Amino acid sequence: MQITNSLMGAGLSAFQNGQQRVEQAATSIASASASALGNSQAVAELTEELIQLKVGEHTAKLGARMIQSADEVLGTLIDTQA
């Protein structure tokens, strides 16, 4: 049971981390000025934010999979006990 709680907690933490990363990147991308796109430094910063957006997406997906795995383990344990 402790293993399931640890996995669930780690999954929730990863999901929240990914969600925060996505929100921060999306805010930065939305606030980027269209006129600054001609500037190579602005393009590099925008590219970095797009990368962070994708990293956040993958982190959140990983967290969701961990939560799903913990749920399946818990279901198996309950079925075994019954």
PyMOL Python script that loads the backbone (N, CA, C, O; Angstrom):
from pymol import cmd

cmd.read_pdbstr("""\
ATOM      1  N   MET A   1       0.822  -1.186   0.000  1.00  0.00           N
ATOM      2  CA  MET A   1       0.000   0.000   0.000  1.00  0.00           C
ATOM      3  C   MET A   1       0.870   1.255   0.000  1.00  0.00           C
ATOM      4  O   MET A   1       0.534   2.246  -0.649  1.00  0.00           O
ATOM      5  N   GLN A   2       1.978   1.215   0.721  1.00  0.00           N
ATOM      6  CA  GLN A   2       2.887   2.354   0.771  1.00  0.00           C
ATOM      7  C   GLN A   2       3.480   2.647  -0.605  1.00  0.00           C
ATOM      8  O   GLN A   2       3.655   3.808  -0.976  1.00  0.00           O
ATOM      9  N   ILE A   3       3.787   1.602  -1.356  1.00  0.00           N
ATOM     10  CA  ILE A   3       4.355   1.776  -2.693  1.00  0.00           C
ATOM     11  C   ILE A   3       3.360   2.509  -3.586  1.00  0.00           C
ATOM     12  O   ILE A   3       3.746   3.389  -4.356  1.00  0.00           O
ATOM     13  N   THR A   4       2.095   2.155  -3.487  1.00  0.00           N
ATOM     14  CA  THR A   4       1.065   2.789  -4.294  1.00  0.00           C
ATOM     15  C   THR A   4       0.945   4.260  -3.938  1.00  0.00           C
ATOM     16  O   THR A   4       0.819   5.100  -4.828  1.00  0.00           O
ATOM     17  N   ASN A   5       0.982   4.588  -2.648  1.00  0.00           N
ATOM     18  CA  ASN A   5       0.897   5.984  -2.232  1.00  0.00           C
ATOM     19  C   ASN A   5       2.094   6.777  -2.743  1.00  0.00           C
ATOM     20  O   ASN A   5       1.944   7.919  -3.175  1.00  0.00           O
ATOM     21  N   SER A   6       3.279   6.177  -2.696  1.00  0.00           N
ATOM     22  CA  SER A   6       4.473   6.845  -3.188  1.00  0.00           C
ATOM     23  C   SER A   6       4.378   7.097  -4.686  1.00  0.00           C
ATOM     24  O   SER A   6       4.719   8.177  -5.167  1.00  0.00           O
ATOM     25  N   LEU A   7       3.916   6.100  -5.411  1.00  0.00           N
ATOM     26  CA  LEU A   7       3.771   6.235  -6.857  1.00  0.00           C
ATOM     27  C   LEU A   7       2.714   7.268  -7.192  1.00  0.00           C
ATOM     28  O   LEU A   7       2.899   8.071  -8.107  1.00  0.00           O
ATOM     29  N   MET A   8       1.613   7.257  -6.467  1.00  0.00           N
ATOM     30  CA  MET A   8       0.544   8.223  -6.690  1.00  0.00           C
ATOM     31  C   MET A   8       1.046   9.640  -6.405  1.00  0.00           C
ATOM     32  O   MET A   8       0.773  10.565  -7.170  1.00  0.00           O
ATOM     33  N   GLY A   9       1.773   9.804  -5.313  1.00  0.00           N
ATOM     34  CA  GLY A   9       2.311  11.115  -4.958  1.00  0.00           C
ATOM     35  C   GLY A   9       3.323  11.613  -5.974  1.00  0.00           C
ATOM     36  O   GLY A   9       3.317  12.788  -6.341  1.00  0.00           O
ATOM     37  N   ALA A  10       4.186  10.726  -6.425  1.00  0.00           N
ATOM     38  CA  ALA A  10       5.182  11.112  -7.427  1.00  0.00           C
ATOM     39  C   ALA A  10       4.504  11.476  -8.745  1.00  0.00           C
ATOM     40  O   ALA A  10       4.910  12.422  -9.421  1.00  0.00           O
ATOM     41  N   GLY A  11       3.477  10.724  -9.102  1.00  0.00           N
ATOM     42  CA  GLY A  11       2.741  11.022 -10.327  1.00  0.00           C
ATOM     43  C   GLY A  11       2.034  12.355 -10.258  1.00  0.00           C
ATOM     44  O   GLY A  11       2.052  13.128 -11.216  1.00  0.00           O
ATOM     45  N   LEU A  12       1.411  12.625  -9.126  1.00  0.00           N
ATOM     46  CA  LEU A  12       0.717  13.895  -8.944  1.00  0.00           C
ATOM     47  C   LEU A  12       1.696  15.065  -8.983  1.00  0.00           C
ATOM     48  O   LEU A  12       1.418  16.103  -9.583  1.00  0.00           O
ATOM     49  N   SER A  13       2.837  14.883  -8.339  1.00  0.00           N
ATOM     50  CA  SER A  13       3.866  15.925  -8.345  1.00  0.00           C
ATOM     51  C   SER A  13       4.380  16.187  -9.758  1.00  0.00           C
ATOM     52  O   SER A  13       4.539  17.342 -10.153  1.00  0.00           O
ATOM     53  N   ALA A  14       4.638  15.140 -10.516  1.00  0.00           N
ATOM     54  CA  ALA A  14       5.113  15.292 -11.895  1.00  0.00           C
ATOM     55  C   ALA A  14       4.060  15.970 -12.757  1.00  0.00           C
ATOM     56  O   ALA A  14       4.384  16.827 -13.580  1.00  0.00           O
ATOM     57  N   PHE A  15       2.801  15.591 -12.572  1.00  0.00           N
ATOM     58  CA  PHE A  15       1.726  16.195 -13.351  1.00  0.00           C
ATOM     59  C   PHE A  15       1.612  17.684 -13.057  1.00  0.00           C
ATOM     60  O   PHE A  15       1.479  18.492 -13.977  1.00  0.00           O
ATOM     61  N   GLN A  16       1.664  18.052 -11.781  1.00  0.00           N
ATOM     62  CA  GLN A  16       1.571  19.464 -11.400  1.00  0.00           C
ATOM     63  C   GLN A  16       2.767  20.253 -11.916  1.00  0.00           C
ATOM     64  O   GLN A  16       2.616  21.392 -12.358  1.00  0.00           O
ATOM     65  N   ASN A  17       3.959  19.650 -11.863  1.00  0.00           N
ATOM     66  CA  ASN A  17       5.156  20.298 -12.379  1.00  0.00           C
ATOM     67  C   ASN A  17       5.010  20.568 -13.876  1.00  0.00           C
ATOM     68  O   ASN A  17       5.325  21.657 -14.355  1.00  0.00           O
ATOM     69  N   GLY A  18       4.531  19.571 -14.597  1.00  0.00           N
ATOM     70  CA  GLY A  18       4.324  19.738 -16.033  1.00  0.00           C
ATOM     71  C   GLY A  18       3.293  20.802 -16.341  1.00  0.00           C
ATOM     72  O   GLY A  18       3.461  21.592 -17.270  1.00  0.00           O
ATOM     73  N   GLN A  19       2.224  20.823 -15.557  1.00  0.00           N
ATOM     74  CA  GLN A  19       1.175  21.815 -15.753  1.00  0.00           C
ATOM     75  C   GLN A  19       1.714  23.232 -15.521  1.00  0.00           C
ATOM     76  O   GLN A  19       1.408  24.146 -16.285  1.00  0.00           O
ATOM     77  N   GLN A  20       2.507  23.408 -14.479  1.00  0.00           N
ATOM     78  CA  GLN A  20       3.098  24.722 -14.212  1.00  0.00           C
ATOM     79  C   GLN A  20       4.038  25.143 -15.336  1.00  0.00           C
ATOM     80  O   GLN A  20       4.042  26.305 -15.744  1.00  0.00           O
ATOM     81  N   ARG A  21       4.826  24.209 -15.831  1.00  0.00           N
ATOM     82  CA  ARG A  21       5.764  24.514 -16.910  1.00  0.00           C
ATOM     83  C   ARG A  21       5.007  24.941 -18.170  1.00  0.00           C
ATOM     84  O   ARG A  21       5.404  25.884 -18.854  1.00  0.00           O
ATOM     85  N   VAL A  22       3.922  24.240 -18.463  1.00  0.00           N
ATOM     86  CA  VAL A  22       3.104  24.586 -19.634  1.00  0.00           C
ATOM     87  C   VAL A  22       2.501  25.976 -19.461  1.00  0.00           C
ATOM     88  O   VAL A  22       2.518  26.780 -20.393  1.00  0.00           O
ATOM     89  N   GLU A  23       1.974  26.260 -18.285  1.00  0.00           N
ATOM     90  CA  GLU A  23       1.366  27.570 -18.034  1.00  0.00           C
ATOM     91  C   GLU A  23       2.387  28.697 -18.169  1.00  0.00           C
ATOM     92  O   GLU A  23       2.089  29.730 -18.768  1.00  0.00           O
ATOM     93  N   GLN A  24       3.582  28.509 -17.621  1.00  0.00           N
ATOM     94  CA  GLN A  24       4.618  29.536 -17.705  1.00  0.00           C
ATOM     95  C   GLN A  24       5.056  29.763 -19.149  1.00  0.00           C
ATOM     96  O   GLN A  24       5.206  30.905 -19.584  1.00  0.00           O
ATOM     97  N   ALA A  25       5.259  28.680 -19.887  1.00  0.00           N
ATOM     98  CA  ALA A  25       5.683  28.802 -21.279  1.00  0.00           C
ATOM     99  C   ALA A  25       4.587  29.455 -22.119  1.00  0.00           C
ATOM    100  O   ALA A  25       4.868  30.304 -22.964  1.00  0.00           O
ATOM    101  N   ALA A  26       3.345  29.056 -21.885  1.00  0.00           N
ATOM    102  CA  ALA A  26       2.234  29.623 -22.651  1.00  0.00           C
ATOM    103  C   ALA A  26       2.091  31.115 -22.381  1.00  0.00           C
ATOM    104  O   ALA A  26       1.807  31.888 -23.296  1.00  0.00           O
ATOM    105  N   THR A  27       2.283  31.519 -21.143  1.00  0.00           N
ATOM    106  CA  THR A  27       2.212  32.942 -20.805  1.00  0.00           C
ATOM    107  C   THR A  27       3.319  33.716 -21.508  1.00  0.00           C
ATOM    108  O   THR A  27       3.082  34.802 -22.038  1.00  0.00           O
ATOM    109  N   SER A  28       4.517  33.165 -21.513  1.00  0.00           N
ATOM    110  CA  SER A  28       5.643  33.821 -22.182  1.00  0.00           C
ATOM    111  C   SER A  28       5.424  33.912 -23.686  1.00  0.00           C
ATOM    112  O   SER A  28       5.733  34.931 -24.304  1.00  0.00           O
ATOM    113  N   ILE A  29       4.897  32.856 -24.266  1.00  0.00           N
ATOM    114  CA  ILE A  29       4.646  32.852 -25.714  1.00  0.00           C
ATOM    115  C   ILE A  29       3.562  33.855 -26.054  1.00  0.00           C
ATOM    116  O   ILE A  29       3.683  34.590 -27.034  1.00  0.00           O
ATOM    117  N   ALA A  30       2.499  33.897 -25.254  1.00  0.00           N
ATOM    118  CA  ALA A  30       1.388  34.812 -25.521  1.00  0.00           C
ATOM    119  C   ALA A  30       1.808  36.265 -25.388  1.00  0.00           C
ATOM    120  O   ALA A  30       1.282  37.130 -26.089  1.00  0.00           O
ATOM    121  N   SER A  31       2.743  36.541 -24.505  1.00  0.00           N
ATOM    122  CA  SER A  31       3.161  37.920 -24.297  1.00  0.00           C
ATOM    123  C   SER A  31       4.248  38.368 -25.288  1.00  0.00           C
ATOM    124  O   SER A  31       4.605  39.546 -25.328  1.00  0.00           O
ATOM    125  N   ALA A  32       4.760  37.444 -26.070  1.00  0.00           N
ATOM    126  CA  ALA A  32       5.790  37.802 -27.061  1.00  0.00           C
ATOM    127  C   ALA A  32       5.157  38.718 -28.107  1.00  0.00           C
ATOM    128  O   ALA A  32       4.056  38.466 -28.597  1.00  0.00           O
ATOM    129  N   SER A  33       5.852  39.742 -28.419  1.00  0.00           N
ATOM    130  CA  SER A  33       5.350  40.711 -29.393  1.00  0.00           C
ATOM    131  C   SER A  33       5.595  40.213 -30.808  1.00  0.00           C
ATOM    132  O   SER A  33       6.679  39.722 -31.122  1.00  0.00           O
ATOM    133  N   ALA A  34       4.597  40.341 -31.650  1.00  0.00           N
ATOM    134  CA  ALA A  34       4.729  39.909 -33.046  1.00  0.00           C
ATOM    135  C   ALA A  34       5.780  40.736 -33.775  1.00  0.00           C
ATOM    136  O   ALA A  34       6.432  40.239 -34.692  1.00  0.00           O
ATOM    137  N   SER A  35       5.949  41.983 -33.379  1.00  0.00           N
ATOM    138  CA  SER A  35       6.943  42.827 -34.037  1.00  0.00           C
ATOM    139  C   SER A  35       8.365  42.425 -33.674  1.00  0.00           C
ATOM    140  O   SER A  35       9.303  42.743 -34.405  1.00  0.00           O
ATOM    141  N   ALA A  36       8.532  41.738 -32.568  1.00  0.00           N
ATOM    142  CA  ALA A  36       9.867  41.326 -32.133  1.00  0.00           C
ATOM    143  C   ALA A  36      10.333  40.070 -32.853  1.00  0.00           C
ATOM    144  O   ALA A  36      11.478  39.653 -32.680  1.00  0.00           O
ATOM    145  N   LEU A  37       9.478  39.466 -33.649  1.00  0.00           N
ATOM    146  CA  LEU A  37       9.858  38.223 -34.316  1.00  0.00           C
ATOM    147  C   LEU A  37      10.971  38.416 -35.329  1.00  0.00           C
ATOM    148  O   LEU A  37      11.637  37.446 -35.691  1.00  0.00           O
ATOM    149  N   GLY A  38      11.193  39.628 -35.796  1.00  0.00           N
ATOM    150  CA  GLY A  38      12.296  39.892 -36.706  1.00  0.00           C
ATOM    151  C   GLY A  38      13.636  39.862 -35.994  1.00  0.00           C
ATOM    152  O   GLY A  38      14.676  39.699 -36.631  1.00  0.00           O
ATOM    153  N   ASN A  39      13.619  40.014 -34.710  1.00  0.00           N
ATOM    154  CA  ASN A  39      14.822  40.020 -33.887  1.00  0.00           C
ATOM    155  C   ASN A  39      15.245  38.570 -33.611  1.00  0.00           C
ATOM    156  O   ASN A  39      14.450  37.766 -33.123  1.00  0.00           O
ATOM    157  N   SER A  40      16.491  38.252 -33.924  1.00  0.00           N
ATOM    158  CA  SER A  40      16.953  36.867 -33.762  1.00  0.00           C
ATOM    159  C   SER A  40      16.962  36.434 -32.295  1.00  0.00           C
ATOM    160  O   SER A  40      16.741  35.260 -31.996  1.00  0.00           O
ATOM    161  N   GLN A  41      17.215  37.367 -31.385  1.00  0.00           N
ATOM    162  CA  GLN A  41      17.200  37.013 -29.963  1.00  0.00           C
ATOM    163  C   GLN A  41      15.767  36.691 -29.521  1.00  0.00           C
ATOM    164  O   GLN A  41      15.550  35.764 -28.740  1.00  0.00           O
ATOM    165  N   ALA A  42      14.805  37.450 -30.015  1.00  0.00           N
ATOM    166  CA  ALA A  42      13.406  37.190 -29.671  1.00  0.00           C
ATOM    167  C   ALA A  42      12.957  35.841 -30.227  1.00  0.00           C
ATOM    168  O   ALA A  42      12.199  35.116 -29.583  1.00  0.00           O
ATOM    169  N   VAL A  43      13.433  35.513 -31.429  1.00  0.00           N
ATOM    170  CA  VAL A  43      13.094  34.217 -32.027  1.00  0.00           C
ATOM    171  C   VAL A  43      13.696  33.092 -31.189  1.00  0.00           C
ATOM    172  O   VAL A  43      13.050  32.068 -30.970  1.00  0.00           O
ATOM    173  N   ALA A  44      14.928  33.279 -30.722  1.00  0.00           N
ATOM    174  CA  ALA A  44      15.575  32.265 -29.890  1.00  0.00           C
ATOM    175  C   ALA A  44      14.821  32.085 -28.574  1.00  0.00           C
ATOM    176  O   ALA A  44      14.651  30.960 -28.105  1.00  0.00           O
ATOM    177  N   GLU A  45      14.376  33.179 -27.986  1.00  0.00           N
ATOM    178  CA  GLU A  45      13.615  33.099 -26.737  1.00  0.00           C
ATOM    179  C   GLU A  45      12.268  32.413 -26.957  1.00  0.00           C
ATOM    180  O   GLU A  45      11.828  31.614 -26.131  1.00  0.00           O
ATOM    181  N   LEU A  46      11.624  32.731 -28.070  1.00  0.00           N
ATOM    182  CA  LEU A  46      10.357  32.091 -28.401  1.00  0.00           C
ATOM    183  C   LEU A  46      10.546  30.595 -28.630  1.00  0.00           C
ATOM    184  O   LEU A  46       9.723  29.783 -28.205  1.00  0.00           O
ATOM    185  N   THR A  47      11.626  30.242 -29.298  1.00  0.00           N
ATOM    186  CA  THR A  47      11.938  28.829 -29.533  1.00  0.00           C
ATOM    187  C   THR A  47      12.153  28.100 -28.211  1.00  0.00           C
ATOM    188  O   THR A  47      11.671  26.982 -28.031  1.00  0.00           O
ATOM    189  N   GLU A  48      12.868  28.725 -27.295  1.00  0.00           N
ATOM    190  CA  GLU A  48      13.099  28.126 -25.977  1.00  0.00           C
ATOM    191  C   GLU A  48      11.779  27.918 -25.238  1.00  0.00           C
ATOM    192  O   GLU A  48      11.586  26.890 -24.589  1.00  0.00           O
ATOM    193  N   GLU A  49      10.886  28.872 -25.331  1.00  0.00           N
ATOM    194  CA  GLU A  49       9.583  28.730 -24.668  1.00  0.00           C
ATOM    195  C   GLU A  49       8.749  27.613 -25.296  1.00  0.00           C
ATOM    196  O   GLU A  49       8.027  26.906 -24.592  1.00  0.00           O
ATOM    197  N   LEU A  50       8.845  27.456 -26.610  1.00  0.00           N
ATOM    198  CA  LEU A  50       8.144  26.354 -27.274  1.00  0.00           C
ATOM    199  C   LEU A  50       8.697  25.007 -26.823  1.00  0.00           C
ATOM    200  O   LEU A  50       7.950  24.042 -26.659  1.00  0.00           O
ATOM    201  N   ILE A  51      10.005  24.951 -26.626  1.00  0.00           N
ATOM    202  CA  ILE A  51      10.633  23.725 -26.116  1.00  0.00           C
ATOM    203  C   ILE A  51      10.140  23.441 -24.701  1.00  0.00           C
ATOM    204  O   ILE A  51       9.810  22.302 -24.373  1.00  0.00           O
ATOM    205  N   GLN A  52      10.091  24.483 -23.859  1.00  0.00           N
ATOM    206  CA  GLN A  52       9.609  24.317 -22.490  1.00  0.00           C
ATOM    207  C   GLN A  52       8.145  23.883 -22.464  1.00  0.00           C
ATOM    208  O   GLN A  52       7.733  23.114 -21.596  1.00  0.00           O
ATOM    209  N   LEU A  53       7.373  24.377 -23.414  1.00  0.00           N
ATOM    210  CA  LEU A  53       5.976  23.966 -23.531  1.00  0.00           C
ATOM    211  C   LEU A  53       5.880  22.466 -23.796  1.00  0.00           C
ATOM    212  O   LEU A  53       5.070  21.769 -23.186  1.00  0.00           O
ATOM    213  N   LYS A  54       6.713  21.979 -24.712  1.00  0.00           N
ATOM    214  CA  LYS A  54       6.710  20.554 -25.050  1.00  0.00           C
ATOM    215  C   LYS A  54       7.220  19.715 -23.880  1.00  0.00           C
ATOM    216  O   LYS A  54       6.681  18.642 -23.613  1.00  0.00           O
ATOM    217  N   VAL A  55       8.247  20.187 -23.184  1.00  0.00           N
ATOM    218  CA  VAL A  55       8.767  19.471 -22.014  1.00  0.00           C
ATOM    219  C   VAL A  55       7.673  19.373 -20.947  1.00  0.00           C
ATOM    220  O   VAL A  55       7.483  18.324 -20.331  1.00  0.00           O
ATOM    221  N   GLY A  56       6.962  20.474 -20.740  1.00  0.00           N
ATOM    222  CA  GLY A  56       5.860  20.461 -19.775  1.00  0.00           C
ATOM    223  C   GLY A  56       4.781  19.473 -20.159  1.00  0.00           C
ATOM    224  O   GLY A  56       4.231  18.781 -19.302  1.00  0.00           O
ATOM    225  N   GLU A  57       4.474  19.406 -21.446  1.00  0.00           N
ATOM    226  CA  GLU A  57       3.475  18.456 -21.931  1.00  0.00           C
ATOM    227  C   GLU A  57       3.902  17.023 -21.624  1.00  0.00           C
ATOM    228  O   GLU A  57       3.109  16.224 -21.125  1.00  0.00           O
ATOM    229  N   HIS A  58       5.147  16.709 -21.923  1.00  0.00           N
ATOM    230  CA  HIS A  58       5.642  15.345 -21.691  1.00  0.00           C
ATOM    231  C   HIS A  58       5.711  15.031 -20.196  1.00  0.00           C
ATOM    232  O   HIS A  58       5.434  13.903 -19.788  1.00  0.00           O
ATOM    233  N   THR A  59       6.076  16.010 -19.387  1.00  0.00           N
ATOM    234  CA  THR A  59       6.129  15.800 -17.937  1.00  0.00           C
ATOM    235  C   THR A  59       4.736  15.517 -17.387  1.00  0.00           C
ATOM    236  O   THR A  59       4.563  14.623 -16.558  1.00  0.00           O
ATOM    237  N   ALA A  60       3.748  16.273 -17.845  1.00  0.00           N
ATOM    238  CA  ALA A  60       2.374  16.056 -17.393  1.00  0.00           C
ATOM    239  C   ALA A  60       1.865  14.684 -17.843  1.00  0.00           C
ATOM    240  O   ALA A  60       1.183  13.998 -17.082  1.00  0.00           O
ATOM    241  N   LYS A  61       2.190  14.285 -19.062  1.00  0.00           N
ATOM    242  CA  LYS A  61       1.782  12.959 -19.542  1.00  0.00           C
ATOM    243  C   LYS A  61       2.427  11.855 -18.712  1.00  0.00           C
ATOM    244  O   LYS A  61       1.782  10.856 -18.392  1.00  0.00           O
ATOM    245  N   LEU A  62       3.690  12.035 -18.365  1.00  0.00           N
ATOM    246  CA  LEU A  62       4.383  11.063 -17.524  1.00  0.00           C
ATOM    247  C   LEU A  62       3.695  10.955 -16.169  1.00  0.00           C
ATOM    248  O   LEU A  62       3.458   9.856 -15.669  1.00  0.00           O
ATOM    249  N   GLY A  63       3.380  12.099 -15.583  1.00  0.00           N
ATOM    250  CA  GLY A  63       2.685  12.091 -14.295  1.00  0.00           C
ATOM    251  C   GLY A  63       1.343  11.383 -14.379  1.00  0.00           C
ATOM    252  O   GLY A  63       0.975  10.626 -13.480  1.00  0.00           O
ATOM    253  N   ALA A  64       0.614  11.630 -15.462  1.00  0.00           N
ATOM    254  CA  ALA A  64      -0.683  10.974 -15.646  1.00  0.00           C
ATOM    255  C   ALA A  64      -0.517   9.459 -15.760  1.00  0.00           C
ATOM    256  O   ALA A  64      -1.318   8.698 -15.217  1.00  0.00           O
ATOM    257  N   ARG A  65       0.524   9.029 -16.466  1.00  0.00           N
ATOM    258  CA  ARG A  65       0.774   7.582 -16.582  1.00  0.00           C
ATOM    259  C   ARG A  65       1.145   6.967 -15.234  1.00  0.00           C
ATOM    260  O   ARG A  65       0.750   5.843 -14.927  1.00  0.00           O
ATOM    261  N   MET A  66       1.905   7.712 -14.437  1.00  0.00           N
ATOM    262  CA  MET A  66       2.273   7.214 -13.110  1.00  0.00           C
ATOM    263  C   MET A  66       1.035   7.075 -12.228  1.00  0.00           C
ATOM    264  O   MET A  66       0.892   6.091 -11.502  1.00  0.00           O
ATOM    265  N   ILE A  67       0.147   8.058 -12.293  1.00  0.00           N
ATOM    266  CA  ILE A  67      -1.092   7.997 -11.523  1.00  0.00           C
ATOM    267  C   ILE A  67      -1.934   6.808 -11.978  1.00  0.00           C
ATOM    268  O   ILE A  67      -2.505   6.089 -11.157  1.00  0.00           O
ATOM    269  N   GLN A  68      -2.005   6.612 -13.280  1.00  0.00           N
ATOM    270  CA  GLN A  68      -2.763   5.486 -13.824  1.00  0.00           C
ATOM    271  C   GLN A  68      -2.167   4.153 -13.352  1.00  0.00           C
ATOM    272  O   GLN A  68      -2.902   3.235 -12.990  1.00  0.00           O
ATOM    273  N   SER A  69      -0.848   4.054 -13.358  1.00  0.00           N
ATOM    274  CA  SER A  69      -0.192   2.823 -12.898  1.00  0.00           C
ATOM    275  C   SER A  69      -0.476   2.572 -11.420  1.00  0.00           C
ATOM    276  O   SER A  69      -0.752   1.441 -11.021  1.00  0.00           O
ATOM    277  N   ALA A  70      -0.409   3.628 -10.610  1.00  0.00           N
ATOM    278  CA  ALA A  70      -0.707   3.480  -9.184  1.00  0.00           C
ATOM    279  C   ALA A  70      -2.140   3.026  -8.984  1.00  0.00           C
ATOM    280  O   ALA A  70      -2.418   2.200  -8.114  1.00  0.00           O
ATOM    281  N   ASP A  71      -3.045   3.559  -9.781  1.00  0.00           N
ATOM    282  CA  ASP A  71      -4.446   3.163  -9.698  1.00  0.00           C
ATOM    283  C   ASP A  71      -4.620   1.690 -10.059  1.00  0.00           C
ATOM    284  O   ASP A  71      -5.383   0.975  -9.409  1.00  0.00           O
ATOM    285  N   GLU A  72      -3.920   1.240 -11.083  1.00  0.00           N
ATOM    286  CA  GLU A  72      -4.001  -0.165 -11.500  1.00  0.00           C
ATOM    287  C   GLU A  72      -3.419  -1.090 -10.435  1.00  0.00           C
ATOM    288  O   GLU A  72      -3.973  -2.153 -10.154  1.00  0.00           O
ATOM    289  N   VAL A  73      -2.295  -0.678  -9.844  1.00  0.00           N
ATOM    290  CA  VAL A  73      -1.691  -1.481  -8.775  1.00  0.00           C
ATOM    291  C   VAL A  73      -2.640  -1.578  -7.598  1.00  0.00           C
ATOM    292  O   VAL A  73      -2.826  -2.653  -7.026  1.00  0.00           O
ATOM    293  N   LEU A  74      -3.239  -0.458  -7.236  1.00  0.00           N
ATOM    294  CA  LEU A  74      -4.175  -0.453  -6.117  1.00  0.00           C
ATOM    295  C   LEU A  74      -5.374  -1.350  -6.419  1.00  0.00           C
ATOM    296  O   LEU A  74      -5.836  -2.084  -5.545  1.00  0.00           O
ATOM    297  N   GLY A  75      -5.873  -1.294  -7.643  1.00  0.00           N
ATOM    298  CA  GLY A  75      -6.980  -2.167  -8.042  1.00  0.00           C
ATOM    299  C   GLY A  75      -6.605  -3.630  -7.952  1.00  0.00           C
ATOM    300  O   GLY A  75      -7.403  -4.455  -7.508  1.00  0.00           O
ATOM    301  N   THR A  76      -5.390  -3.955  -8.373  1.00  0.00           N
ATOM    302  CA  THR A  76      -4.919  -5.347  -8.299  1.00  0.00           C
ATOM    303  C   THR A  76      -4.805  -5.790  -6.841  1.00  0.00           C
ATOM    304  O   THR A  76      -5.182  -6.911  -6.498  1.00  0.00           O
ATOM    305  N   LEU A  77      -4.287  -4.912  -5.989  1.00  0.00           N
ATOM    306  CA  LEU A  77      -4.172  -5.261  -4.568  1.00  0.00           C
ATOM    307  C   LEU A  77      -5.539  -5.492  -3.932  1.00  0.00           C
ATOM    308  O   LEU A  77      -5.717  -6.406  -3.127  1.00  0.00           O
ATOM    309  N   ILE A  78      -6.488  -4.661  -4.300  1.00  0.00           N
ATOM    310  CA  ILE A  78      -7.841  -4.814  -3.750  1.00  0.00           C
ATOM    311  C   ILE A  78      -8.462  -6.122  -4.236  1.00  0.00           C
ATOM    312  O   ILE A  78      -9.093  -6.846  -3.467  1.00  0.00           O
ATOM    313  N   ASP A  79      -8.270  -6.417  -5.544  1.00  0.00           N
ATOM    314  CA  ASP A  79      -8.796  -7.662  -6.093  1.00  0.00           C
ATOM    315  C   ASP A  79      -8.156  -8.881  -5.427  1.00  0.00           C
ATOM    316  O   ASP A  79      -8.822  -9.890  -5.196  1.00  0.00           O
ATOM    317  N   THR A  80      -6.860  -8.780  -5.121  1.00  0.00           N
ATOM    318  CA  THR A  80      -6.145  -9.884  -4.475  1.00  0.00           C
ATOM    319  C   THR A  80      -6.647 -10.102  -3.063  1.00  0.00           C
ATOM    320  O   THR A  80      -6.771 -11.242  -2.614  1.00  0.00           O
ATOM    321  N   GLN A  81      -6.934  -9.025  -2.362  1.00  0.00           N
ATOM    322  CA  GLN A  81      -7.419  -9.119  -0.974  1.00  0.00           C
ATOM    323  C   GLN A  81      -8.848  -9.649  -0.911  1.00  0.00           C
ATOM    324  O   GLN A  81      -9.235 -10.272   0.077  1.00  0.00           O
ATOM    325  N   ALA A  82      -9.626  -9.408  -1.951  1.00  0.00           N
ATOM    326  CA  ALA A  82     -11.050  -9.793  -1.926  1.00  0.00           C
ATOM    327  C   ALA A  82     -11.275 -11.247  -2.128  1.00  0.00           C
ATOM    328  O   ALA A  82     -12.420 -11.700  -2.129  1.00  0.00           O
TER     329      ALA A  82
END
""", "prot")
cmd.dss("prot")
cmd.show_as("cartoon", "prot")
cmd.util.cbc("prot")
cmd.orient("prot")
